[in-house]
Amino acid sequence: MTVLYGITLTVLAVAGLLTLLRLVRGPAALDRIMALDVLVTMVLAGTAVGMVARDDTTSAPVLVVVALLAFIGSVTAAHLIEKRKGMR
């Protein structure tokens, strides 16, 4: 099972690097917001895989709170961008 955890974390790391590239390159602010949301989700997934691999779920409530904050932040940022586009 350890090999499976390693493969999963490797895939998440590669996907995280590609998402980081999208975050840096853009081109639009909405693309960057979505890339940041995906990056936070991948970090949360990697942390969850690590928790399962160690058989330690003490930080699960922290993961839930961070996921909710990331979701609220992404929705708020997207709403503000849409409002800004409507003003033009």
Order of alpha helices (4+ residues) and beta strands (2+ residues): alpha-alpha-alpha
